């Protein structure tokens, strides 16, 4: 390999950038989930005023 040649390093850098770009296209992206609040009987958990266990 001609490691002393500047053109070798330019083509290598372009190849690495292209490889990273292709890998990012192929691999699935992480999806951010939608946060949902937990409710029991229509009341948010932790803020329920009815402590008898029955909903009104």
Secondary structure, DSSP 4 states (H G I P E B T S, - for coil): --TT-HHHHHHHHHHHHHHHHHHHHHSPPPPPPPP---EETTEETT-----SS---
